Amino acid sequence: MALKPIVELGVDEAYAILTERFGHSDLPPLKAIENEDWGRDLLLSRFQEIPAEALAEQGLCLREHERLDKTA
């Protein structure tokens, strides 16, 4: 299974994944961060708090070199 690095996510997509799939309810409103560099950085930092296994279950990975599942 190919995994998508989190850096390839758009801000709105990353926000939706964090709030809807991982239950992050403490993020600022999307409209407040969607056009801000610090907003993207904030979202990416939140992904780093999630275990790699949980990200992989959602088809995501932290880094480009983790893109391909080594068990496939």
N, CA, C and O atoms as a Tinker XYZ file with bonds, in Angstrom:
   288  protein
     1  N      0.849000   -1.178000    0.000000    73     2
     2  CA     0.000000    0.000000    0.000000    64     1     3
     3  C      0.892000    1.238000    0.000000    63     2     4     5
     4  O      1.815000    1.346000    0.807000    81     3
     5  N      0.614000    2.158000   -0.898000    73     3     6
     6  CA     1.362000    3.404000   -0.960000    64     5     7
     7  C      0.809000    4.370000    0.081000    63     6     8     9
     8  O     -0.403000    4.553000    0.200000    81     7
     9  N      1.712000    4.979000    0.825000    73     7    10
    10  CA     1.319000    5.952000    1.841000    64     9    11
    11  C      1.594000    7.353000    1.331000    63    10    12    13
    12  O      2.572000    7.578000    0.618000    81    11
    13  N      0.750000    8.281000    1.686000    73    11    14
    14  CA     0.887000    9.673000    1.262000    64    13    15
    15  C      1.588000   10.465000    2.365000    63    14    16    17
    16  O      1.108000   10.501000    3.498000    81    15
    17  N      2.724000   11.102000    2.044000    73    15    18
    18  CA     3.398000   11.937000    3.050000    64    17    19
    19  C      2.511000   13.112000    3.455000    63    18    20    21
    20  O      1.828000   13.698000    2.615000    81    19
    21  N      2.524000   13.450000    4.732000    73    19    22
    22  CA     1.663000   14.521000    5.217000    64    21    23
    23  C      1.990000   15.861000    4.578000    63    22    24    25
    24  O      1.117000   16.724000    4.493000    81    23
    25  N      3.228000   16.059000    4.126000    73    23    26
    26  CA     3.591000   17.339000    3.504000    64    25    27
    27  C      2.888000   17.546000    2.172000    63    26    28    29
    28  O      2.874000   18.661000    1.650000    81    27
    29  N      2.304000   16.488000    1.612000    73    27    30
    30  CA     1.561000   16.611000    0.360000    64    29    31
    31  C      0.103000   17.002000    0.571000    63    30    32    33
    32  O     -0.623000   17.261000   -0.388000    81    31
    33  N     -0.318000   17.042000    1.829000    73    31    34
    34  CA    -1.699000   17.412000    2.123000    64    33    35
    35  C     -1.895000   18.920000    2.026000    63    34    36    37
    36  O     -1.016000   19.690000    2.413000    81    35
    37  N     -3.023000   19.334000    1.520000    73    35    38
    38  CA    -3.392000   20.735000    1.573000    64    37    39
    39  C     -3.832000   21.075000    2.988000    63    38    40    41
    40  O     -4.142000   20.178000    3.772000    81    39
    41  N     -3.863000   22.349000    3.319000    73    39    42
    42  CA    -4.239000   22.771000    4.670000    64    41    43
    43  C     -5.645000   22.301000    5.020000    63    42    44    45
    44  O     -5.868000   21.781000    6.113000    81    43
    45  N     -6.585000   22.476000    4.116000    73    43    46
    46  CA    -7.956000   22.063000    4.414000    64    45    47
    47  C     -8.076000   20.549000    4.572000    63    46    48    49
    48  O     -8.828000   20.072000    5.421000    81    47
    49  N     -7.341000   19.796000    3.762000    73    47    50
    50  CA    -7.358000   18.338000    3.865000    64    49    51
    51  C     -6.721000   17.879000    5.182000    63    50    52    53
    52  O     -7.250000   17.002000    5.864000    81    51
    53  N     -5.586000   18.478000    5.527000    73    51    54
    54  CA    -4.908000   18.135000    6.785000    64    53    55
    55  C     -5.801000   18.462000    7.976000    63    54    56    57
    56  O     -5.888000   17.678000    8.921000    81    55
    57  N     -6.453000   19.598000    7.935000    73    55    58
    58  CA    -7.347000   20.014000    9.016000    64    57    59
    59  C     -8.488000   19.016000    9.180000    63    58    60    61
    60  O     -8.821000   18.616000   10.296000    81    59
    61  N     -9.077000   18.624000    8.069000    73    59    62
    62  CA   -10.193000   17.673000    8.113000    64    61    63
    63  C     -9.744000   16.332000    8.682000    63    62    64    65
    64  O    -10.456000   15.732000    9.487000    81    63
    65  N     -8.589000   15.865000    8.278000    73    63    66
    66  CA    -8.088000   14.584000    8.782000    64    65    67
    67  C     -7.836000   14.663000   10.279000    63    66    68    69
    68  O     -8.218000   13.762000   11.027000    81    67
    69  N     -7.197000   15.732000   10.714000    73    67    70
    70  CA    -6.900000   15.869000   12.146000    64    69    71
    71  C     -8.164000   15.971000   12.984000    63    70    72    73
    72  O     -8.243000   15.376000   14.059000    81    71
    73  N     -9.138000   16.706000   12.513000    73    71    74
    74  CA   -10.349000   16.893000   13.317000    64    73    75
    75  C    -11.317000   15.730000   13.194000    63    74    76    77
    76  O    -11.890000   15.301000   14.196000    81    75
    77  N    -11.512000   15.215000   11.995000    73    75    78
    78  CA   -12.523000   14.184000   11.770000    64    77    79
    79  C    -12.023000   12.772000   12.053000    63    78    80    81
    80  O    -12.759000   11.957000   12.610000    81    79
    81  N    -10.788000   12.475000   11.677000    73    79    82
    82  CA   -10.274000   11.113000   11.847000    64    81    83
    83  C     -9.512000   10.917000   13.156000    63    82    84    85
    84  O     -9.531000    9.832000   13.737000    81    83
    85  N     -8.840000   11.976000   13.615000    73    83    86
    86  CA    -8.017000   11.842000   14.814000    64    85    87
    87  C     -8.574000   12.605000   16.015000    63    86    88    89
    88  O     -7.976000   12.584000   17.091000    81    87
    89  N     -9.701000   13.272000   15.842000    73    87    90
    90  CA   -10.403000   13.889000   16.955000    64    89    91
    91  C     -9.749000   15.107000   17.589000    63    90    92    93
    92  O    -10.028000   15.418000   18.748000    81    91
    93  N     -8.892000   15.800000   16.862000    73    91    94
    94  CA    -8.277000   17.015000   17.407000    64    93    95
    95  C     -9.322000   18.131000   17.421000    63    94    96    97
    96  O     -9.718000   18.640000   16.373000    81    95
    97  N     -9.752000   18.493000   18.602000    73    95    98
    98  CA   -10.775000   19.535000   18.720000    64    97    99
    99  C    -10.202000   20.844000   19.252000    63    98   100   101
   100  O    -10.940000   21.809000   19.449000    81    99
   101  N     -8.902000   20.884000   19.483000    73    99   102
   102  CA    -8.271000   22.067000   20.057000    64   101   103
   103  C     -7.556000   22.939000   19.020000    63   102   104   105
   104  O     -6.759000   23.802000   19.384000    81   103
   105  N     -7.832000   22.722000   17.754000    73   103   106
   106  CA    -7.210000   23.520000   16.703000    64   105   107
   107  C     -7.958000   24.832000   16.507000    63   106   108   109
   108  O     -9.164000   24.896000   16.749000    81   107
   109  N     -7.257000   25.882000   16.071000    73   107   110
   110  CA    -7.950000   27.128000   15.730000    64   109   111
   111  C     -8.898000   26.861000   14.556000    63   110   112   113
   112  O     -8.727000   25.867000   13.851000    81   111
   113  N     -9.874000   27.711000   14.337000    73   111   114
   114  CA   -10.770000   27.537000   13.177000    64   113   115
   115  C     -9.971000   27.527000   11.874000    63   114   116   117
   116  O     -8.968000   28.229000   11.744000    81   115
   117  N    -10.420000   26.735000   10.930000    73   115   118
   118  CA    -9.728000   26.620000    9.645000    64   117   119
   119  C     -9.534000   27.975000    8.981000    63   118   120   121
   120  O     -8.459000   28.256000    8.452000    81   119
   121  N    -10.556000   28.813000    9.003000    73   119   122
   122  CA   -10.447000   30.129000    8.362000    64   121   123
   123  C     -9.325000   30.980000    8.951000    63   122   124   125
   124  O     -8.776000   31.841000    8.263000    81   123
   125  N     -8.981000   30.747000   10.216000    73   123   126
   126  CA    -7.928000   31.524000   10.871000    64   125   127
   127  C     -6.533000   31.065000   10.475000    63   126   128   129
   128  O     -5.572000   31.821000   10.616000    81   127
   129  N     -6.406000   29.829000    9.978000    73   127   130
   130  CA    -5.066000   29.301000    9.699000    64   129   131
   131  C     -4.830000   28.930000    8.245000    63   130   132   133
   132  O     -3.685000   28.693000    7.860000    81   131
   133  N     -5.871000   28.870000    7.425000    73   131   134
   134  CA    -5.716000   28.313000    6.087000    64   133   135
   135  C     -4.763000   29.081000    5.173000    63   134   136   137
   136  O     -4.182000   28.476000    4.271000    81   135
   137  N     -4.585000   30.345000    5.361000    73   135   138
   138  CA    -3.685000   31.125000    4.502000    64   137   139
   139  C     -2.453000   31.616000    5.246000    63   138   140   141
   140  O     -1.810000   32.579000    4.827000    81   139
   141  N     -2.131000   30.969000    6.329000    73   139   142
   142  CA    -0.994000   31.382000    7.157000    64   141   143
   143  C      0.065000   30.284000    7.176000    63   142   144   145
   144  O     -0.255000   29.106000    7.335000    81   143
   145  N      1.331000   30.677000    7.013000    73   143   146
   146  CA     2.417000   29.694000    7.075000    64   145   147
   147  C      2.442000   28.997000    8.423000    63   146   148   149
   148  O      2.672000   27.790000    8.498000    81   147
   149  N      2.206000   29.755000    9.493000    73   147   150
   150  CA     2.242000   29.149000   10.819000    64   149   151
   151  C      1.108000   28.142000   10.991000    63   150   152   153
   152  O      1.234000   27.192000   11.763000    81   151
   153  N      0.002000   28.345000   10.277000    73   151   154
   154  CA    -1.125000   27.421000   10.357000    64   153   155
   155  C     -0.770000   26.062000    9.782000    63   154   156   157
   156  O     -1.093000   25.030000   10.370000    81   155
   157  N     -0.115000   26.058000    8.647000    73   155   158
   158  CA     0.337000   24.795000    8.036000    64   157   159
   159  C      1.350000   24.114000    8.947000    63   158   160   161
   160  O      1.294000   22.902000    9.156000    81   159
   161  N      2.272000   24.897000    9.484000    73   159   162
   162  CA     3.269000   24.332000   10.404000    64   161   163
   163  C      2.603000   23.723000   11.634000    63   162   164   165
   164  O      3.015000   22.662000   12.103000    81   163
   165  N      1.580000   24.387000   12.155000    73   163   166
   166  CA     0.856000   23.874000   13.306000    64   165   167
   167  C      0.221000   22.525000   12.986000    63   166   168   169
   168  O      0.327000   21.581000   13.769000    81   167
   169  N     -0.434000   22.440000   11.843000    73   167   170
   170  CA    -1.087000   21.188000   11.463000    64   169   171
   171  C     -0.072000   20.061000   11.286000    63   170   172   173
   172  O     -0.288000   18.943000   11.753000    81   171
   173  N      1.035000   20.361000   10.608000    73   171   174
   174  CA     2.057000   19.338000   10.404000    64   173   175
   175  C      2.651000   18.876000   11.730000    63   174   176   177
   176  O      2.963000   17.696000   11.893000    81   175
   177  N      2.808000   19.790000   12.671000    73   175   178
   178  CA     3.352000   19.406000   13.979000    64   177   179
   179  C      2.391000   18.489000   14.726000    63   178   180   181
   180  O      2.827000   17.615000   15.476000    81   179
   181  N      1.106000   18.677000   14.531000    73   179   182
   182  CA     0.119000   17.808000   15.186000    64   181   183
   183  C      0.186000   16.385000   14.631000    63   182   184   185
   184  O     -0.021000   15.419000   15.365000    81   183
   185  N      0.473000   16.260000   13.339000    73   183   186
   186  CA     0.631000   14.925000   12.762000    64   185   187
   187  C      1.824000   14.203000   13.377000    63   186   188   189
   188  O      1.804000   12.980000   13.514000    81   187
   189  N      2.854000   14.944000   13.746000    73   187   190
   190  CA     4.046000   14.327000   14.334000    64   189   191
   191  C      3.769000   13.735000   15.713000    63   190   192   193
   192  O      4.549000   12.917000   16.200000    81   191
   193  N      2.688000   14.133000   16.336000    73   191   194
   194  CA     2.303000   13.589000   17.639000    64   193   195
   195  C      1.554000   12.263000   17.517000    63   194   196   197
   196  O      1.345000   11.570000   18.513000    81   195
   197  N      1.156000   11.916000   16.311000    73   195   198
   198  CA     0.361000   10.706000   16.066000    64   197   199
   199  C      1.307000    9.551000   15.748000    63   198   200   201
   200  O      2.218000    9.713000   14.935000    81   199
   201  N      1.111000    8.391000   16.370000    73   199   202
   202  CA     1.971000    7.234000   16.084000    64   201   203
   203  C      1.948000    6.865000   14.594000    63   202   204   205
   204  O      0.918000    6.976000   13.928000    81   203
   205  N      3.089000    6.431000   14.097000    73   203   206
   206  CA     3.227000    6.075000   12.679000    64   205   207
   207  C      2.215000    5.018000   12.258000    63   206   208   209
   208  O      1.719000    5.051000   11.132000    81   207
   209  N      1.907000    4.086000   13.144000    73   207   210
   210  CA     0.952000    3.029000   12.814000    64   209   211
   211  C     -0.445000    3.602000   12.577000    63   210   212   213
   212  O     -1.155000    3.171000   11.669000    81   211
   213  N     -0.830000    4.576000   13.399000    73   211   214
   214  CA    -2.141000    5.206000   13.244000    64   213   215
   215  C     -2.203000    6.009000   11.950000    63   214   216   217
   216  O     -3.232000    6.019000   11.274000    81   215
   217  N     -1.117000    6.675000   11.603000    73   215   218
   218  CA    -1.072000    7.407000   10.332000    64   217   219
   219  C     -1.190000    6.435000    9.162000    63   218   220   221
   220  O     -1.933000    6.681000    8.212000    81   219
   221  N     -0.449000    5.328000    9.239000    73   219   222
   222  CA    -0.471000    4.345000    8.158000    64   221   223
   223  C     -1.870000    3.774000    7.959000    63   222   224   225
   224  O     -2.271000    3.507000    6.827000    81   223
   225  N     -2.610000    3.587000    9.036000    73   223   226
   226  CA    -3.982000    3.093000    8.923000    64   225   227
   227  C     -4.860000    4.049000    8.120000    63   226   228   229
   228  O     -5.859000    3.639000    7.528000    81   227
   229  N     -4.480000    5.324000    8.104000    73   227   230
   230  CA    -5.221000    6.338000    7.343000    64   229   231
   231  C     -4.583000    6.596000    5.978000    63   230   232   233
   232  O     -5.003000    7.499000    5.255000    81   231
   233  N     -3.559000    5.794000    5.624000    73   231   234
   234  CA    -2.888000    5.937000    4.336000    64   233   235
   235  C     -1.877000    7.057000    4.301000    63   234   236   237
   236  O     -1.544000    7.562000    3.228000    81   235
   237  N     -1.374000    7.462000    5.485000    73   235   238
   238  CA    -0.444000    8.584000    5.580000    64   237   239
   239  C      0.886000    8.158000    6.179000    63   238   240   241
   240  O      0.982000    7.128000    6.847000    81   239
   241  N      1.907000    8.963000    5.930000    73   239   242
   242  CA     3.208000    8.785000    6.568000    64   241   243
   243  C      3.805000   10.168000    6.814000    63   242   244   245
   244  O      3.363000   11.161000    6.236000    81   243
   245  N      4.810000   10.216000    7.674000    73   243   246
   246  CA     5.421000   11.502000    8.002000    64   245   247
   247  C      6.394000   11.981000    6.930000    63   246   248   249
   248  O      6.456000   13.175000    6.637000    81   247
   249  N      7.150000   11.059000    6.346000    73   247   250
   250  CA     8.225000   11.447000    5.435000    64   249   251
   251  C      8.104000   10.749000    4.085000    63   250   252   253
   252  O      7.511000    9.677000    3.969000    81   251
   253  N      8.666000   11.371000    3.093000    73   251   254
   254  CA     8.638000   10.860000    1.719000    64   253   255
   255  C      9.204000    9.441000    1.630000    63   254   256   257
   256  O      8.645000    8.605000    0.920000    81   255
   257  N     10.296000    9.156000    2.332000    73   255   258
   258  CA    10.929000    7.834000    2.209000    64   257   259
   259  C     10.089000    6.719000    2.836000    63   258   260   261
   260  O     10.398000    5.541000    2.662000    81   259
   261  N      9.031000    7.083000    3.563000    73   259   262
   262  CA     8.130000    6.087000    4.134000    64   261   263
   263  C      6.939000    5.815000    3.213000    63   262   264   265
   264  O      6.020000    5.080000    3.575000    81   263
   265  N      6.965000    6.396000    2.058000    73   263   266
   266  CA     5.826000    6.350000    1.119000    64   265   267
   267  C      5.377000    4.920000    0.817000    63   266   268   269
   268  O      4.175000    4.655000    0.783000    81   267
   269  N      6.287000    4.020000    0.602000    73   267   270
   270  CA     5.928000    2.660000    0.250000    64   269   271
   271  C      5.981000    1.757000    1.467000    63   270   272   273
   272  O      6.928000    1.802000    2.252000    81   271
   273  N      4.972000    0.954000    1.608000    73   271   274
   274  CA     4.912000   -0.012000    2.693000    64   273   275
   275  C      5.942000   -1.098000    2.406000    63   274   276   277
   276  O      5.881000   -1.745000    1.361000    81   275
   277  N      6.859000   -1.300000    3.294000    73   275   278
   278  CA     7.928000   -2.257000    3.100000    64   277   279
   279  C      7.457000   -3.702000    3.233000    63   278   280   281
   280  O      8.203000   -4.624000    2.904000    81   279
   281  N      6.233000   -3.911000    3.710000    73   279   282
   282  CA     5.716000   -5.270000    3.857000    64   281   283
   283  C      4.992000   -5.742000    2.601000    63   282   284   285
   284  O      4.638000   -6.917000    2.494000    81   283
   285  N      4.772000   -4.853000    1.668000    73   283   286
   286  CA     4.022000   -5.211000    0.454000    64   285   287
   287  C      4.916000   -5.897000   -0.551000    63   286   288
   288  O      4.458000   -6.270000   -1.631000    81   287
